[in-house]
């Protein structure tokens, strides 16, 4: 058939159905206005959508031409959603629209000076889940993110845990690290899932997703930096502890790697200066190792970071002596959760009494480590974040008591 007939028949369907309900149609200056049939429905089953204070209770009305334009826009977005391109960027300066999937590499997308962000999803109809105004959004980070390995994990032995070590230049690339390393790949699929429908058995992981998914999403997809640094500090430590409790030590190590990489990134971004975490980790590791392996009278730890690292090393050593068939990493919990140093030392002495049957009398390394811990008094002003991080680092790092002599040379 010819084009005119095709358009005529199409219009015979579209125009009678362009509005959601003819009950709310009104004539304004000779034009019919009504409720558009996109993401909005008004009927007896949805009285809560009515605005009772208005003569016409509809939330908004459009004339036929505008309603048709909106219909075409939703169909345009539906094509994106059907192809898995859920992130839509509307550039109002250059008059263009680009859409990308969550796992899609944005090779050509540099960002937009001004415009809108839409998060869409294909359901019974096209759903716009999130909308926000954007000003100077760039997927490319102002400063490259360096994902580092502070544990010196052997790449050949742990390819799964070290494959992403290196430079990442885009927010979406770092977002992938956050999803895979911190949230065990559960975050990406649950950004907009109702909390009651999130099928994650781990209660801590589920709670972290619900609490922090919005601020993480805003940082990755909208370029909103507000609160992300603070949020990262909070969820990172909780997830690291949770991984250890569930005996996922390698996962906890990679999570601490990512957390300290963020710490370096934020410090450099704010031009705060100071030592890099890689330098701090190396200095602490070598300092404690030197003291532990010394055959002379050991010197006291020179700062609180070394002290708490040594505490982590000692707890890991005690756990290694356990003859239980299944050694639970949750044994470190009482140590991490203690805020009073006197109580902390009492707990360590209890562990010593429990496992000293397995410690040889001439174990000089153990004596050096235990002696320096018992003799040192940390500054009460040291923040809990630093304390916990250093205990965890010492706990998961290679243990100085078991270090071979050739490794020390």
Secondary structure by P-SEA (a helix, b strand, c coil): ccaaaaaaaaaaacccccccccccccccccbbbbbccccccccccccccccccccccccccccaaaaaaaaaaaaaaaaaaaacccbbbbbccccbbbbbcccccccccccccccccccccccccccccbbbbbccccccccbbbbbcccccccccccccccccccccccaaaaaaaaacccccccccccccccccccccccaaaaaaaaacaaaaaaacccccccaaaaaaaaaaaaaaaaaaaacaaaaaaaaaaaaaaaaaaaaaaaccccccaaaaaaaaaaaaaaaaaccccccccccaaaaaaaaaaaaaaaaaacccccccccccccccccccaaaaaaaaaaaaaaccccccccaaaaaaaaaaaaaccccccccaaaaaaaaaaaaaccccccccccccc
